[in-house]
């Protein structure tokens, strides 16, 4: 199991930026793909971004493409989500997730095995 702890959420004005971090425990971090998902009040949890175990490939939801960047530092067991040009509709709880059984990208939440507790991002108009 990979234990995950997110940080970096907060309140920001529209057009601003935030950088989320997700610290992972365990020596298997470099073997797993990672993803960021988000869940707004009253809505389903949705995919935002994913990165392969080596960091060489990334994939984004259309709603965040061009504004968000996922990256990872395997030496620090950490994955990041840089969020620029934030919009009020980006307001949600953001979760990082580990895909323990594969190092490949996935946009499907059922492909992920371990989840963090989430960090709140609020974007004011």
C-alpha positions as CSV (number, residue, x, y, z in Angstrom):
1,X,0.0,0.0,0.0
2,X,1.1,3.6,-0.8
3,X,0.1,6.2,1.8
4,X,-0.5,9.6,0.3
5,X,-0.7,13.1,1.9
6,X,-1.8,16.1,-0.1
7,X,-1.0,19.7,0.7
8,X,-1.0,23.1,-1.0
9,X,-4.7,23.8,-1.3
10,X,-6.3,27.1,-0.3
11,X,-8.3,30.1,-1.5
12,X,-7.2,32.0,-4.6
13,X,-8.8,34.5,-6.9
14,X,-9.7,33.6,-10.4
15,X,-6.7,33.8,-12.7
16,X,-4.3,32.9,-9.9
17,X,-2.1,29.9,-9.3
18,X,-1.6,27.1,-6.8
19,X,0.8,24.2,-6.5
20,X,-0.5,21.0,-4.9
21,X,1.9,18.5,-3.6
22,X,1.4,14.8,-2.7
23,X,3.9,13.1,-0.5
24,X,4.0,9.3,-0.8
25,X,5.3,6.7,1.6
26,X,7.1,3.5,0.7
27,X,9.8,2.4,-1.6
28,X,7.5,1.5,-4.4
29,X,6.6,5.1,-5.4
30,X,8.9,5.0,-8.5
31,X,7.1,1.9,-9.8
32,X,3.5,3.4,-9.8
33,X,1.6,5.8,-12.0
34,X,0.1,8.7,-10.2
35,X,-3.0,10.7,-10.8
36,X,-4.9,13.8,-9.6
37,X,-8.6,13.8,-9.3
38,X,-11.1,16.4,-8.0
39,X,-14.6,16.4,-6.6
40,X,-16.8,19.4,-6.4
41,X,-19.8,19.5,-4.0
42,X,-22.7,17.4,-5.3
43,X,-20.6,16.0,-8.2
44,X,-18.8,12.8,-9.0
45,X,-15.0,12.6,-8.5
46,X,-13.4,13.4,-11.9
47,X,-10.1,12.9,-13.5
48,X,-7.7,15.8,-13.8
49,X,-4.2,14.5,-14.7
50,X,-2.0,11.5,-14.7
51,X,1.7,10.7,-15.0
52,X,3.6,7.6,-15.7
53,X,6.0,6.0,-13.2
54,X,9.0,7.5,-14.8
55,X,7.4,10.9,-15.5
56,X,8.0,10.7,-19.2
57,X,4.3,10.8,-20.2
58,X,1.4,12.8,-18.9
59,X,-2.3,13.0,-19.7
60,X,-4.9,15.7,-18.9
61,X,-8.6,16.1,-18.8
62,X,-9.8,18.6,-21.5
63,X,-11.0,20.9,-18.8
64,X,-7.5,21.5,-17.4
65,X,-5.3,21.0,-20.4
66,X,-3.0,23.9,-21.0
67,X,-3.6,25.3,-17.5
68,X,-2.5,22.4,-15.2
69,X,0.8,20.6,-15.2
70,X,1.5,17.3,-13.4
71,X,5.0,16.3,-12.5
72,X,6.9,14.1,-10.1
73,X,10.1,13.8,-8.2
74,X,10.8,10.1,-7.5
75,X,13.8,11.0,-5.3
76,X,11.4,12.9,-3.0
77,X,8.5,10.5,-3.4
78,X,6.3,13.4,-4.4
79,X,3.9,14.3,-7.2
80,X,2.9,17.8,-8.0
81,X,0.0,19.6,-9.7
82,X,0.8,23.1,-10.8
83,X,-2.5,24.9,-11.5
84,X,-2.5,28.2,-13.4
85,X,-5.2,30.5,-14.7
86,X,-7.6,29.1,-12.1
87,X,-11.3,29.5,-12.7
88,X,-14.2,29.3,-10.2
89,X,-15.2,26.0,-11.7
90,X,-11.9,24.5,-10.6
91,X,-13.2,24.7,-7.0
92,X,-13.1,21.2,-5.5
93,X,-11.4,18.9,-3.2
94,X,-8.3,17.6,-5.0
95,X,-7.1,14.0,-4.4
96,X,-3.9,12.3,-5.5
97,X,-4.0,8.6,-6.2
98,X,-1.5,5.8,-6.8
99,X,-2.0,3.1,-9.4
100,X,0.0,0.3,-7.7
101,X,-0.6,-2.4,-10.3
102,X,0.7,-0.4,-13.3
103,X,3.1,2.3,-14.2
104,X,0.9,3.5,-17.0
105,X,-1.4,6.5,-17.3
106,X,-5.1,6.1,-16.6
107,X,-8.1,8.5,-16.4
108,X,-10.3,5.9,-14.6
109,X,-10.5,6.3,-10.9
110,X,-11.2,2.5,-10.5
111,X,-7.7,1.9,-11.8
112,X,-6.2,3.5,-8.8
113,X,-5.6,1.7,-5.5
114,X,-4.5,4.2,-2.9
115,X,-5.9,7.7,-2.3
116,X,-5.0,10.7,-0.2
117,X,-7.3,12.5,2.2
118,X,-7.8,15.4,-0.2
119,X,-7.0,19.1,-0.1
120,X,-9.5,21.9,-0.7
121,X,-9.0,24.4,-3.5
122,X,-11.4,27.3,-3.7
123,X,-11.3,29.8,-6.5
124,X,-13.2,33.1,-6.0
125,X,-14.7,35.0,-8.9
